[in-house]
Amino acid sequence: FAPPGGESVGELRIRVTGFLDDLAGSGLTSAVLVTHAGVMKVCAAELLGLAPEKWFSLQFEFGSVSLIDGAQGVEALIRHNKLK
């Protein structure tokens, strides 16, 4: 579903995945992203290999800070965010 003038979840995922690919190719070893929860869910899914049934239920609260650390994986993300 895409709201009028908006994008579908699939389109969002394509857009964010492209950004992550560009970021990975930039040579940076860490980054700070300021974004909305939908983008954070896609980032978590892509960077941590989460299945859709896991990342759809992630909660990123307004104004919160979350750490996605590849060395700590899913456990680190779940510690910072509650699953429904």
Phi, psi and omega in degrees: 000135174234121177296160179307125180077005182251191180235155178282170177299321178298317178294320177300314181298318178299315181296313183290320178299320176298318177298315180297322176298315177298318180297316180298325180278356184279343183091355177291147177258346175205160181206153174248126179245134175245113188202183180266169188299324180300316178295319179297322178298317179293319177302314179299315181300313184286314185284332183249000178067037181282140174287153182307322181294340176272313187282335176297329184267359177297144179243122174244103185288151178305128177076011182272165177242131180230144179249124171249107184242112182303331181289330182261343174065209188300323182301320179296318181293317181295327177297326183271345184220140180273139172268141178291000000 
